[in-house]
């Protein structure tokens, strides 16, 4: 009997792994809501795949009781593209952060959007490299100060919505 034939709930998508995010992090809320919504999508649990890169958000596949792949920095969209091309029946999800997707993985994100594949992308934008505790990310505010990055490393920030919108037109 496939899991689609069973009535699934949020608890069926909770893994046995200890969640290792900082107290108060917004990633907890995203995880909880995704685990709540997945049973409502009508997809068998064994047909979900979560692919991530590097960073705080990228621990996500460990925390969802589905198939998952923790890849290298910025490459989750490329891996998701290959998986979706070879297994189109799967529900493929990319979980990434602002640094992972908009810095080293910026070109991969633009190409997966341009190809218009049936892939879900969760982009966690905390406007800082959280895993390293304070380096500027591509979406950090220009006036932001940090003890982990010198003022000379500031640059203009990436406009996430306009960047992604332009890549699909």
CNS distance restraints for C-alpha pairs under 8 A (distance, minus, plus):
assign (resid   1 and name CA) (resid   5 and name CA) 6.51 0.50 0.50
assign (resid   1 and name CA) (resid   6 and name CA) 7.70 0.50 0.50
assign (resid   2 and name CA) (resid   6 and name CA) 7.04 0.50 0.50
assign (resid   2 and name CA) (resid  44 and name CA) 6.74 0.50 0.50
assign (resid   3 and name CA) (resid   7 and name CA) 7.53 0.50 0.50
assign (resid   3 and name CA) (resid   8 and name CA) 7.20 0.50 0.50
assign (resid   3 and name CA) (resid  44 and name CA) 5.09 0.50 0.50
assign (resid   3 and name CA) (resid  45 and name CA) 5.89 0.50 0.50
assign (resid   3 and name CA) (resid  46 and name CA) 7.35 0.50 0.50
assign (resid   4 and name CA) (resid   8 and name CA) 7.70 0.50 0.50
assign (resid   4 and name CA) (resid  42 and name CA) 6.73 0.50 0.50
assign (resid   4 and name CA) (resid  43 and name CA) 6.17 0.50 0.50
assign (resid   4 and name CA) (resid  44 and name CA) 4.26 0.50 0.50
assign (resid   4 and name CA) (resid  45 and name CA) 7.08 0.50 0.50
assign (resid   5 and name CA) (resid  44 and name CA) 7.97 0.50 0.50
assign (resid   8 and name CA) (resid  12 and name CA) 6.13 0.50 0.50
assign (resid   8 and name CA) (resid  39 and name CA) 5.45 0.50 0.50
assign (resid   9 and name CA) (resid  13 and name CA) 7.40 0.50 0.50
assign (resid   9 and name CA) (resid  36 and name CA) 7.15 0.50 0.50
assign (resid   9 and name CA) (resid  39 and name CA) 5.54 0.50 0.50
assign (resid  10 and name CA) (resid  14 and name CA) 6.82 0.50 0.50
assign (resid  10 and name CA) (resid  35 and name CA) 5.20 0.50 0.50
assign (resid  10 and name CA) (resid  36 and name CA) 4.69 0.50 0.50
assign (resid  10 and name CA) (resid  37 and name CA) 7.57 0.50 0.50
assign (resid  10 and name CA) (resid  38 and name CA) 7.50 0.50 0.50
assign (resid  10 and name CA) (resid  39 and name CA) 6.62 0.50 0.50
assign (resid  11 and name CA) (resid  35 and name CA) 7.66 0.50 0.50
assign (resid  12 and name CA) (resid  65 and name CA) 6.92 0.50 0.50
assign (resid  13 and name CA) (resid  35 and name CA) 5.51 0.50 0.50
assign (resid  13 and name CA) (resid  38 and name CA) 7.65 0.50 0.50
assign (resid  13 and name CA) (resid  45 and name CA) 7.91 0.50 0.50
assign (resid  13 and name CA) (resid  64 and name CA) 5.34 0.50 0.50
assign (resid  13 and name CA) (resid  65 and name CA) 4.54 0.50 0.50
assign (resid  13 and name CA) (resid  66 and name CA) 6.83 0.50 0.50
assign (resid  14 and name CA) (resid  35 and name CA) 6.75 0.50 0.50
assign (resid  14 and name CA) (resid  63 and name CA) 6.41 0.50 0.50
assign (resid  14 and name CA) (resid  64 and name CA) 5.28 0.50 0.50
assign (resid  14 and name CA) (resid  65 and name CA) 5.39 0.50 0.50
assign (resid  15 and name CA) (resid  62 and name CA) 7.04 0.50 0.50
assign (resid  15 and name CA) (resid  63 and name CA) 5.12 0.50 0.50
assign (resid  15 and name CA) (resid  64 and name CA) 5.17 0.50 0.50
assign (resid  15 and name CA) (resid  65 and name CA) 4.55 0.50 0.50
assign (resid  16 and name CA) (resid  63 and name CA) 7.45 0.50 0.50
assign (resid  16 and name CA) (resid  65 and name CA) 7.96 0.50 0.50
assign (resid  17 and name CA) (resid  62 and name CA) 6.51 0.50 0.50
assign (resid  17 and name CA) (resid  63 and name CA) 5.95 0.50 0.50
assign (resid  18 and name CA) (resid  63 and name CA) 7.64 0.50 0.50
assign (resid  19 and name CA) (resid  63 and name CA) 6.65 0.50 0.50
assign (resid  21 and name CA) (resid  25 and name CA) 6.53 0.50 0.50
assign (resid  21 and name CA) (resid  27 and name CA) 7.47 0.50 0.50
assign (resid  21 and name CA) (resid  28 and name CA) 7.67 0.50 0.50
assign (resid  21 and name CA) (resid  56 and name CA) 7.02 0.50 0.50
assign (resid  24 and name CA) (resid  28 and name CA) 7.86 0.50 0.50
assign (resid  26 and name CA) (resid  30 and name CA) 6.77 0.50 0.50
assign (resid  27 and name CA) (resid  31 and name CA) 6.16 0.50 0.50
assign (resid  27 and name CA) (resid  57 and name CA) 6.74 0.50 0.50
assign (resid  27 and name CA) (resid 124 and name CA) 7.54 0.50 0.50
assign (resid  28 and name CA) (resid  32 and name CA) 6.15 0.50 0.50
assign (resid  29 and name CA) (resid  33 and name CA) 6.20 0.50 0.50
assign (resid  30 and name CA) (resid  34 and name CA) 6.13 0.50 0.50
assign (resid  31 and name CA) (resid  35 and name CA) 6.15 0.50 0.50
assign (resid  31 and name CA) (resid  60 and name CA) 7.40 0.50 0.50
assign (resid  31 and name CA) (resid  63 and name CA) 7.84 0.50 0.50
assign (resid  31 and name CA) (resid  64 and name CA) 8.00 0.50 0.50
assign (resid  32 and name CA) (resid  36 and name CA) 6.19 0.50 0.50
assign (resid  33 and name CA) (resid  37 and name CA) 6.10 0.50 0.50
assign (resid  34 and name CA) (resid  38 and name CA) 5.99 0.50 0.50
assign (resid  35 and name CA) (resid  39 and name CA) 7.58 0.50 0.50
assign (resid  35 and name CA) (resid  64 and name CA) 7.09 0.50 0.50
assign (resid  36 and name CA) (resid  40 and name CA) 7.78 0.50 0.50
assign (resid  37 and name CA) (resid  41 and name CA) 6.83 0.50 0.50
assign (resid  38 and name CA) (resid  42 and name CA) 7.87 0.50 0.50
assign (resid  38 and name CA) (resid  43 and name CA) 7.77 0.50 0.50
assign (resid  39 and name CA) (resid  43 and name CA) 7.34 0.50 0.50
assign (resid  43 and name CA) (resid  47 and name CA) 6.59 0.50 0.50
assign (resid  43 and name CA) (resid  48 and name CA) 7.42 0.50 0.50
assign (resid  43 and name CA) (resid  91 and name CA) 7.63 0.50 0.50
assign (resid  44 and name CA) (resid  48 and name CA) 7.26 0.50 0.50
assign (resid  45 and name CA) (resid  66 and name CA) 6.14 0.50 0.50
assign (resid  46 and name CA) (resid  66 and name CA) 6.29 0.50 0.50
assign (resid  46 and name CA) (resid  67 and name CA) 6.83 0.50 0.50
assign (resid  47 and name CA) (resid  66 and name CA) 7.95 0.50 0.50
assign (resid  47 and name CA) (resid  67 and name CA) 7.83 0.50 0.50
assign (resid  47 and name CA) (resid  89 and name CA) 7.51 0.50 0.50
assign (resid  47 and name CA) (resid  90 and name CA) 4.95 0.50 0.50
assign (resid  47 and name CA) (resid  91 and name CA) 5.94 0.50 0.50
assign (resid  48 and name CA) (resid  66 and name CA) 5.93 0.50 0.50
assign (resid  48 and name CA) (resid  67 and name CA) 6.24 0.50 0.50
assign (resid  48 and name CA) (resid  90 and name CA) 6.07 0.50 0.50
assign (resid  48 and name CA) (resid  91 and name CA) 4.83 0.50 0.50
assign (resid  48 and name CA) (resid  92 and name CA) 6.14 0.50 0.50
assign (resid  48 and name CA) (resid  93 and name CA) 7.63 0.50 0.50
assign (resid  49 and name CA) (resid  66 and name CA) 6.31 0.50 0.50
assign (resid  49 and name CA) (resid  67 and name CA) 4.75 0.50 0.50
assign (resid  49 and name CA) (resid  68 and name CA) 5.19 0.50 0.50
assign (resid  49 and name CA) (resid  69 and name CA) 7.62 0.50 0.50
assign (resid  49 and name CA) (resid  90 and name CA) 7.11 0.50 0.50
assign (resid  49 and name CA) (resid  91 and name CA) 6.24 0.50 0.50
assign (resid  49 and name CA) (resid  92 and name CA) 5.02 0.50 0.50
assign (resid  49 and name CA) (resid  93 and name CA) 6.08 0.50 0.50
assign (resid  50 and name CA) (resid  60 and name CA) 7.78 0.50 0.50
assign (resid  50 and name CA) (resid  61 and name CA) 5.50 0.50 0.50
assign (resid  50 and name CA) (resid  66 and name CA) 7.44 0.50 0.50
assign (resid  50 and name CA) (resid  67 and name CA) 6.43 0.50 0.50
assign (resid  50 and name CA) (resid  68 and name CA) 4.55 0.50 0.50
assign (resid  50 and name CA) (resid  69 and name CA) 6.31 0.50 0.50
assign (resid  50 and name CA) (resid  92 and name CA) 6.18 0.50 0.50
assign (resid  50 and name CA) (resid  93 and name CA) 4.75 0.50 0.50
assign (resid  50 and name CA) (resid  94 and name CA) 5.86 0.50 0.50
assign (resid  50 and name CA) (resid  95 and name CA) 6.84 0.50 0.50
assign (resid  51 and name CA) (resid  61 and name CA) 6.74 0.50 0.50
assign (resid  51 and name CA) (resid  68 and name CA) 5.64 0.50 0.50
assign (resid  51 and name CA) (resid  69 and name CA) 4.71 0.50 0.50
assign (resid  51 and name CA) (resid  70 and name CA) 5.91 0.50 0.50
assign (resid  51 and name CA) (resid  71 and name CA) 6.95 0.50 0.50
assign (resid  51 and name CA) (resid  76 and name CA) 5.82 0.50 0.50
assign (resid  51 and name CA) (resid  79 and name CA) 7.64 0.50 0.50
assign (resid  51 and name CA) (resid  80 and name CA) 6.65 0.50 0.50
assign (resid  51 and name CA) (resid  92 and name CA) 7.57 0.50 0.50
assign (resid  51 and name CA) (resid  93 and name CA) 6.12 0.50 0.50
assign (resid  51 and name CA) (resid  94 and name CA) 4.88 0.50 0.50
assign (resid  51 and name CA) (resid  95 and name CA) 6.11 0.50 0.50
assign (resid  52 and name CA) (resid  57 and name CA) 7.92 0.50 0.50
assign (resid  52 and name CA) (resid  58 and name CA) 4.85 0.50 0.50
assign (resid  52 and name CA) (resid  59 and name CA) 7.39 0.50 0.50
assign (resid  52 and name CA) (resid  60 and name CA) 7.34 0.50 0.50
assign (resid  52 and name CA) (resid  61 and name CA) 7.04 0.50 0.50
assign (resid  52 and name CA) (resid  69 and name CA) 6.38 0.50 0.50
assign (resid  52 and name CA) (resid  70 and name CA) 4.98 0.50 0.50
assign (resid  52 and name CA) (resid  71 and name CA) 5.74 0.50 0.50
assign (resid  52 and name CA) (resid  72 and name CA) 7.94 0.50 0.50
assign (resid  52 and name CA) (resid  76 and name CA) 5.22 0.50 0.50
assign (resid  52 and name CA) (resid  94 and name CA) 5.70 0.50 0.50
assign (resid  52 and name CA) (resid  95 and name CA) 4.83 0.50 0.50
assign (resid  52 and name CA) (resid  96 and name CA) 5.77 0.50 0.50
assign (resid  53 and name CA) (resid  58 and name CA) 5.43 0.50 0.50
assign (resid  53 and name CA) (resid  70 and name CA) 5.90 0.50 0.50
assign (resid  53 and name CA) (resid  71 and name CA) 4.81 0.50 0.50
assign (resid  53 and name CA) (resid  72 and name CA) 5.04 0.50 0.50
assign (resid  53 and name CA) (resid  73 and name CA) 4.83 0.50 0.50
assign (resid  53 and name CA) (resid  74 and name CA) 5.62 0.50 0.50
assign (resid  53 and name CA) (resid  75 and name CA) 6.22 0.50 0.50
assign (resid  53 and name CA) (resid  76 and name CA) 5.27 0.50 0.50
assign (resid  53 and name CA) (resid  95 and name CA) 7.38 0.50 0.50
assign (resid  53 and name CA) (resid  96 and name CA) 6.14 0.50 0.50
assign (resid  53 and name CA) (resid 100 and name CA) 6.52 0.50 0.50
assign (resid  54 and name CA) (resid  58 and name CA) 5.31 0.50 0.50
assign (resid  54 and name CA) (resid  59 and name CA) 7.83 0.50 0.50
assign (resid  54 and name CA) (resid  70 and name CA) 7.67 0.50 0.50
assign (resid  54 and name CA) (resid  71 and name CA) 7.18 0.50 0.50
assign (resid  54 and name CA) (resid  72 and name CA) 6.12 0.50 0.50
assign (resid  54 and name CA) (resid  73 and name CA) 4.85 0.50 0.50
assign (resid  54 and name CA) (resid  74 and name CA) 7.17 0.50 0.50
assign (resid  54 and name CA) (resid  96 and name CA) 7.54 0.50 0.50
assign (resid  54 and name CA) (resid 100 and name CA) 6.24 0.50 0.50
assign (resid  55 and name CA) (resid  59 and name CA) 7.29 0.50 0.50
assign (resid  55 and name CA) (resid  96 and name CA) 7.63 0.50 0.50
assign (resid  55 and name CA) (resid  97 and name CA) 6.69 0.50 0.50
assign (resid  55 and name CA) (resid  99 and name CA) 7.84 0.50 0.50
assign (resid  55 and name CA) (resid 100 and name CA) 6.86 0.50 0.50
assign (resid  55 and name CA) (resid 129 and name CA) 7.58 0.50 0.50
assign (resid  55 and name CA) (resid 130 and name CA) 7.33 0.50 0.50
assign (resid  55 and name CA) (resid 131 and name CA) 5.66 0.50 0.50
assign (resid  56 and name CA) (resid  97 and name CA) 7.50 0.50 0.50
assign (resid  56 and name CA) (resid 130 and name CA) 6.49 0.50 0.50
assign (resid  56 and name CA) (resid 131 and name CA) 5.50 0.50 0.50
assign (resid  57 and name CA) (resid  95 and name CA) 6.67 0.50 0.50
assign (resid  57 and name CA) (resid  96 and name CA) 5.90 0.50 0.50
assign (resid  57 and name CA) (resid  97 and name CA) 5.85 0.50 0.50
assign (resid  57 and name CA) (resid 124 and name CA) 6.49 0.50 0.50
assign (resid  58 and name CA) (resid  70 and name CA) 6.96 0.50 0.50
assign (resid  58 and name CA) (resid  95 and name CA) 6.02 0.50 0.50
assign (resid  58 and name CA) (resid  96 and name CA) 5.75 0.50 0.50
assign (resid  58 and name CA) (resid  97 and name CA) 7.28 0.50 0.50
assign (resid  59 and name CA) (resid  63 and name CA) 7.16 0.50 0.50
assign (resid  59 and name CA) (resid  70 and name CA) 7.36 0.50 0.50
assign (resid  60 and name CA) (resid  64 and name CA) 6.72 0.50 0.50
assign (resid  60 and name CA) (resid  95 and name CA) 6.93 0.50 0.50
assign (resid  61 and name CA) (resid  65 and name CA) 7.92 0.50 0.50
assign (resid  61 and name CA) (resid  66 and name CA) 7.63 0.50 0.50
assign (resid  61 and name CA) (resid  67 and name CA) 7.53 0.50 0.50
assign (resid  61 and name CA) (resid  68 and name CA) 4.97 0.50 0.50
assign (resid  61 and name CA) (resid  69 and name CA) 6.63 0.50 0.50
assign (resid  61 and name CA) (resid  70 and name CA) 6.89 0.50 0.50
assign (resid  62 and name CA) (resid  68 and name CA) 7.22 0.50 0.50
assign (resid  71 and name CA) (resid  75 and name CA) 6.68 0.50 0.50
assign (resid  71 and name CA) (resid  76 and name CA) 6.07 0.50 0.50
assign (resid  71 and name CA) (resid  79 and name CA) 7.93 0.50 0.50
assign (resid  72 and name CA) (resid  76 and name CA) 7.18 0.50 0.50
assign (resid  73 and name CA) (resid 100 and name CA) 5.95 0.50 0.50
assign (resid  73 and name CA) (resid 104 and name CA) 6.94 0.50 0.50
assign (resid  73 and name CA) (resid 105 and name CA) 7.01 0.50 0.50
assign (resid  74 and name CA) (resid 100 and name CA) 4.81 0.50 0.50
assign (resid  74 and name CA) (resid 101 and name CA) 5.56 0.50 0.50
assign (resid  74 and name CA) (resid 103 and name CA) 7.58 0.50 0.50
assign (resid  74 and name CA) (resid 104 and name CA) 5.29 0.50 0.50
assign (resid  74 and name CA) (resid 105 and name CA) 3.57 0.50 0.50
assign (resid  74 and name CA) (resid 106 and name CA) 7.28 0.50 0.50
assign (resid  74 and name CA) (resid 108 and name CA) 7.24 0.50 0.50
assign (resid  75 and name CA) (resid  79 and name CA) 6.39 0.50 0.50
assign (resid  75 and name CA) (resid 105 and name CA) 5.96 0.50 0.50
assign (resid  75 and name CA) (resid 108 and name CA) 6.66 0.50 0.50
assign (resid  76 and name CA) (resid  80 and name CA) 5.98 0.50 0.50
assign (resid  76 and name CA) (resid  94 and name CA) 6.32 0.50 0.50
assign (resid  76 and name CA) (resid  95 and name CA) 7.77 0.50 0.50
assign (resid  76 and name CA) (resid  96 and name CA) 7.66 0.50 0.50
assign (resid  77 and name CA) (resid  81 and name CA) 6.04 0.50 0.50
assign (resid  77 and name CA) (resid  94 and name CA) 6.52 0.50 0.50
assign (resid  77 and name CA) (resid 108 and name CA) 5.75 0.50 0.50
assign (resid  77 and name CA) (resid 109 and name CA) 5.88 0.50 0.50
assign (resid  77 and name CA) (resid 112 and name CA) 6.10 0.50 0.50
assign (resid  78 and name CA) (resid  82 and name CA) 6.48 0.50 0.50
assign (resid  78 and name CA) (resid 108 and name CA) 5.99 0.50 0.50
assign (resid  78 and name CA) (resid 112 and name CA) 7.20 0.50 0.50
assign (resid  79 and name CA) (resid  83 and name CA) 6.27 0.50 0.50
assign (resid  80 and name CA) (resid  84 and name CA) 6.01 0.50 0.50
assign (resid  80 and name CA) (resid  92 and name CA) 6.68 0.50 0.50
assign (resid  80 and name CA) (resid  93 and name CA) 7.57 0.50 0.50
assign (resid  80 and name CA) (resid  94 and name CA) 6.88 0.50 0.50
assign (resid  80 and name CA) (resid 119 and name CA) 7.60 0.50 0.50
assign (resid  81 and name CA) (resid  85 and name CA) 6.05 0.50 0.50
assign (resid  81 and name CA) (resid 112 and name CA) 6.75 0.50 0.50
assign (resid  81 and name CA) (resid 117 and name CA) 7.46 0.50 0.50
assign (resid  82 and name CA) (resid  86 and name CA) 6.29 0.50 0.50
assign (resid  83 and name CA) (resid  87 and name CA) 5.76 0.50 0.50
assign (resid  83 and name CA) (resid  88 and name CA) 7.68 0.50 0.50
assign (resid  83 and name CA) (resid  92 and name CA) 7.86 0.50 0.50
assign (resid  84 and name CA) (resid  88 and name CA) 4.83 0.50 0.50
assign (resid  84 and name CA) (resid  89 and name CA) 7.78 0.50 0.50
assign (resid  84 and name CA) (resid  90 and name CA) 6.90 0.50 0.50
assign (resid  84 and name CA) (resid  92 and name CA) 6.76 0.50 0.50
assign (resid  84 and name CA) (resid 117 and name CA) 7.69 0.50 0.50
assign (resid  84 and name CA) (resid 118 and name CA) 7.71 0.50 0.50
assign (resid  84 and name CA) (resid 119 and name CA) 7.58 0.50 0.50
assign (resid  91 and name CA) (resid 119 and name CA) 7.12 0.50 0.50
assign (resid  91 and name CA) (resid 120 and name CA) 7.97 0.50 0.50
assign (resid  92 and name CA) (resid 118 and name CA) 7.74 0.50 0.50
assign (resid  92 and name CA) (resid 119 and name CA) 5.30 0.50 0.50
assign (resid  92 and name CA) (resid 120 and name CA) 6.32 0.50 0.50
assign (resid  93 and name CA) (resid 119 and name CA) 5.86 0.50 0.50
assign (resid  93 and name CA) (resid 120 and name CA) 4.62 0.50 0.50
assign (resid  93 and name CA) (resid 121 and name CA) 5.72 0.50 0.50
assign (resid  93 and name CA) (resid 122 and name CA) 7.38 0.50 0.50
assign (resid  94 and name CA) (resid 119 and name CA) 7.36 0.50 0.50
assign (resid  94 and name CA) (resid 120 and name CA) 6.13 0.50 0.50
assign (resid  94 and name CA) (resid 121 and name CA) 4.66 0.50 0.50
assign (resid  94 and name CA) (resid 122 and name CA) 6.09 0.50 0.50
assign (resid  95 and name CA) (resid 121 and name CA) 6.04 0.50 0.50
assign (resid  95 and name CA) (resid 122 and name CA) 4.88 0.50 0.50
assign (resid  95 and name CA) (resid 123 and name CA) 6.19 0.50 0.50
assign (resid  95 and name CA) (resid 124 and name CA) 7.71 0.50 0.50
assign (resid  96 and name CA) (resid 100 and name CA) 6.02 0.50 0.50
assign (resid  96 and name CA) (resid 101 and name CA) 5.95 0.50 0.50
assign (resid  96 and name CA) (resid 121 and name CA) 7.60 0.50 0.50
assign (resid  96 and name CA) (resid 122 and name CA) 6.26 0.50 0.50
assign (resid  96 and name CA) (resid 123 and name CA) 5.01 0.50 0.50
assign (resid  96 and name CA) (resid 124 and name CA) 6.17 0.50 0.50
assign (resid  97 and name CA) (resid 101 and name CA) 5.86 0.50 0.50
assign (resid  97 and name CA) (resid 102 and name CA) 7.93 0.50 0.50
assign (resid  97 and name CA) (resid 123 and name CA) 5.24 0.50 0.50
assign (resid  97 and name CA) (resid 124 and name CA) 4.55 0.50 0.50
assign (resid  97 and name CA) (resid 125 and name CA) 5.75 0.50 0.50
assign (resid  97 and name CA) (resid 126 and name CA) 7.68 0.50 0.50
assign (resid  98 and name CA) (resid 102 and name CA) 5.45 0.50 0.50
assign (resid  98 and name CA) (resid 103 and name CA) 7.43 0.50 0.50
assign (resid  98 and name CA) (resid 123 and name CA) 6.60 0.50 0.50
assign (resid  98 and name CA) (resid 124 and name CA) 6.22 0.50 0.50
assign (resid  98 and name CA) (resid 125 and name CA) 4.92 0.50 0.50
assign (resid  98 and name CA) (resid 126 and name CA) 7.02 0.50 0.50
assign (resid  98 and name CA) (resid 127 and name CA) 6.69 0.50 0.50
assign (resid  98 and name CA) (resid 128 and name CA) 7.70 0.50 0.50
assign (resid  98 and name CA) (resid 129 and name CA) 7.95 0.50 0.50
assign (resid  98 and name CA) (resid 137 and name CA) 6.75 0.50 0.50
assign (resid  98 and name CA) (resid 138 and name CA) 6.72 0.50 0.50
assign (resid  98 and name CA) (resid 139 and name CA) 6.67 0.50 0.50
assign (resid  99 and name CA) (resid 103 and name CA) 5.25 0.50 0.50
assign (resid  99 and name CA) (resid 104 and name CA) 7.32 0.50 0.50
assign (resid  99 and name CA) (resid 128 and name CA) 7.45 0.50 0.50
assign (resid  99 and name CA) (resid 129 and name CA) 6.25 0.50 0.50
assign (resid  99 and name CA) (resid 137 and name CA) 5.30 0.50 0.50
assign (resid  99 and name CA) (resid 138 and name CA) 6.18 0.50 0.50
assign (resid  99 and name CA) (resid 139 and name CA) 7.95 0.50 0.50
assign (resid 100 and name CA) (resid 104 and name CA) 6.11 0.50 0.50
assign (resid 100 and name CA) (resid 105 and name CA) 5.72 0.50 0.50
assign (resid 100 and name CA) (resid 106 and name CA) 7.88 0.50 0.50
assign (resid 101 and name CA) (resid 105 and name CA) 4.60 0.50 0.50
assign (resid 101 and name CA) (resid 106 and name CA) 5.31 0.50 0.50
assign (resid 101 and name CA) (resid 108 and name CA) 7.81 0.50 0.50
assign (resid 101 and name CA) (resid 109 and name CA) 6.22 0.50 0.50
assign (resid 101 and name CA) (resid 123 and name CA) 7.52 0.50 0.50
assign (resid 102 and name CA) (resid 106 and name CA) 4.27 0.50 0.50
assign (resid 102 and name CA) (resid 109 and name CA) 7.48 0.50 0.50
assign (resid 102 and name CA) (resid 138 and name CA) 6.33 0.50 0.50
assign (resid 102 and name CA) (resid 158 and name CA) 7.54 0.50 0.50
assign (resid 102 and name CA) (resid 160 and name CA) 7.85 0.50 0.50
assign (resid 103 and name CA) (resid 137 and name CA) 7.67 0.50 0.50
assign (resid 103 and name CA) (resid 138 and name CA) 6.22 0.50 0.50
assign (resid 105 and name CA) (resid 109 and name CA) 6.24 0.50 0.50
assign (resid 106 and name CA) (resid 110 and name CA) 6.30 0.50 0.50
assign (resid 107 and name CA) (resid 111 and name CA) 6.21 0.50 0.50
assign (resid 108 and name CA) (resid 112 and name CA) 6.21 0.50 0.50
assign (resid 109 and name CA) (resid 113 and name CA) 6.29 0.50 0.50
assign (resid 110 and name CA) (resid 114 and name CA) 6.04 0.50 0.50
assign (resid 110 and name CA) (resid 164 and name CA) 6.57 0.50 0.50
assign (resid 110 and name CA) (resid 167 and name CA) 5.68 0.50 0.50
assign (resid 111 and name CA) (resid 115 and name CA) 6.10 0.50 0.50
assign (resid 111 and name CA) (resid 167 and name CA) 7.61 0.50 0.50
assign (resid 112 and name CA) (resid 116 and name CA) 6.48 0.50 0.50
assign (resid 112 and name CA) (resid 117 and name CA) 6.74 0.50 0.50
assign (resid 113 and name CA) (resid 117 and name CA) 7.14 0.50 0.50
assign (resid 113 and name CA) (resid 164 and name CA) 7.22 0.50 0.50
assign (resid 113 and name CA) (resid 167 and name CA) 6.47 0.50 0.50
assign (resid 113 and name CA) (resid 168 and name CA) 5.95 0.50 0.50
assign (resid 114 and name CA) (resid 167 and name CA) 5.53 0.50 0.50
assign (resid 114 and name CA) (resid 168 and name CA) 4.84 0.50 0.50
assign (resid 114 and name CA) (resid 169 and name CA) 7.77 0.50 0.50
assign (resid 116 and name CA) (resid 168 and name CA) 7.44 0.50 0.50
assign (resid 125 and name CA) (resid 139 and name CA) 7.56 0.50 0.50
assign (resid 126 and name CA) (resid 130 and name CA) 7.46 0.50 0.50
assign (resid 127 and name CA) (resid 136 and name CA) 7.38 0.50 0.50
assign (resid 127 and name CA) (resid 137 and name CA) 5.87 0.50 0.50
assign (resid 127 and name CA) (resid 138 and name CA) 7.32 0.50 0.50
assign (resid 127 and name CA) (resid 139 and name CA) 4.91 0.50 0.50
assign (resid 127 and name CA) (resid 140 and name CA) 4.47 0.50 0.50
assign (resid 127 and name CA) (resid 141 and name CA) 7.33 0.50 0.50
assign (resid 128 and name CA) (resid 133 and name CA) 7.91 0.50 0.50
assign (resid 128 and name CA) (resid 134 and name CA) 5.89 0.50 0.50
assign (resid 128 and name CA) (resid 135 and name CA) 6.03 0.50 0.50
assign (resid 128 and name CA) (resid 136 and name CA) 5.08 0.50 0.50
assign (resid 128 and name CA) (resid 137 and name CA) 4.72 0.50 0.50
assign (resid 128 and name CA) (resid 138 and name CA) 7.93 0.50 0.50
assign (resid 128 and name CA) (resid 139 and name CA) 7.25 0.50 0.50
assign (resid 128 and name CA) (resid 140 and name CA) 5.83 0.50 0.50
assign (resid 129 and name CA) (resid 133 and name CA) 6.33 0.50 0.50
assign (resid 129 and name CA) (resid 134 and name CA) 5.65 0.50 0.50
assign (resid 129 and name CA) (resid 135 and name CA) 5.19 0.50 0.50
assign (resid 129 and name CA) (resid 136 and name CA) 6.08 0.50 0.50
assign (resid 129 and name CA) (resid 137 and name CA) 5.53 0.50 0.50
assign (resid 130 and name CA) (resid 134 and name CA) 5.89 0.50 0.50
assign (resid 130 and name CA) (resid 135 and name CA) 7.55 0.50 0.50
assign (resid 133 and name CA) (resid 148 and name CA) 7.31 0.50 0.50
assign (resid 134 and name CA) (resid 146 and name CA) 5.98 0.50 0.50
assign (resid 134 and name CA) (resid 147 and name CA) 7.01 0.50 0.50
assign (resid 134 and name CA) (resid 148 and name CA) 5.34 0.50 0.50
assign (resid 134 and name CA) (resid 149 and name CA) 7.21 0.50 0.50
assign (resid 135 and name CA) (resid 146 and name CA) 6.95 0.50 0.50
assign (resid 135 and name CA) (resid 148 and name CA) 5.35 0.50 0.50
assign (resid 135 and name CA) (resid 149 and name CA) 5.31 0.50 0.50
assign (resid 136 and name CA) (resid 140 and name CA) 5.72 0.50 0.50
assign (resid 136 and name CA) (resid 146 and name CA) 7.67 0.50 0.50
assign (resid 136 and name CA) (resid 149 and name CA) 6.68 0.50 0.50
assign (resid 136 and name CA) (resid 153 and name CA) 7.86 0.50 0.50
assign (resid 136 and name CA) (resid 154 and name CA) 7.32 0.50 0.50
assign (resid 138 and name CA) (resid 156 and name CA) 7.93 0.50 0.50
assign (resid 138 and name CA) (resid 157 and name CA) 5.25 0.50 0.50
assign (resid 138 and name CA) (resid 158 and name CA) 5.38 0.50 0.50
assign (resid 139 and name CA) (resid 157 and name CA) 4.81 0.50 0.50
assign (resid 139 and name CA) (resid 158 and name CA) 5.28 0.50 0.50
assign (resid 139 and name CA) (resid 159 and name CA) 7.19 0.50 0.50
assign (resid 139 and name CA) (resid 160 and name CA) 7.62 0.50 0.50
assign (resid 140 and name CA) (resid 144 and name CA) 6.78 0.50 0.50
assign (resid 140 and name CA) (resid 157 and name CA) 6.03 0.50 0.50
assign (resid 141 and name CA) (resid 156 and name CA) 7.92 0.50 0.50
assign (resid 141 and name CA) (resid 157 and name CA) 6.53 0.50 0.50
assign (resid 142 and name CA) (resid 154 and name CA) 6.38 0.50 0.50
assign (resid 142 and name CA) (resid 155 and name CA) 6.49 0.50 0.50
assign (resid 142 and name CA) (resid 156 and name CA) 6.07 0.50 0.50
assign (resid 142 and name CA) (resid 157 and name CA) 6.72 0.50 0.50
assign (resid 145 and name CA) (resid 149 and name CA) 7.89 0.50 0.50
assign (resid 145 and name CA) (resid 151 and name CA) 7.25 0.50 0.50
assign (resid 146 and name CA) (resid 150 and name CA) 7.46 0.50 0.50
assign (resid 149 and name CA) (resid 153 and name CA) 6.64 0.50 0.50
assign (resid 150 and name CA) (resid 154 and name CA) 7.78 0.50 0.50
assign (resid 158 and name CA) (resid 163 and name CA) 7.61 0.50 0.50
assign (resid 159 and name CA) (resid 163 and name CA) 5.98 0.50 0.50
assign (resid 160 and name CA) (resid 164 and name CA) 6.20 0.50 0.50
assign (resid 161 and name CA) (resid 165 and name CA) 5.98 0.50 0.50
assign (resid 162 and name CA) (resid 166 and name CA) 6.04 0.50 0.50
assign (resid 163 and name CA) (resid 167 and name CA) 6.47 0.50 0.50
assign (resid 164 and name CA) (resid 168 and name CA) 6.79 0.50 0.50
assign (resid 165 and name CA) (resid 169 and name CA) 6.85 0.50 0.50
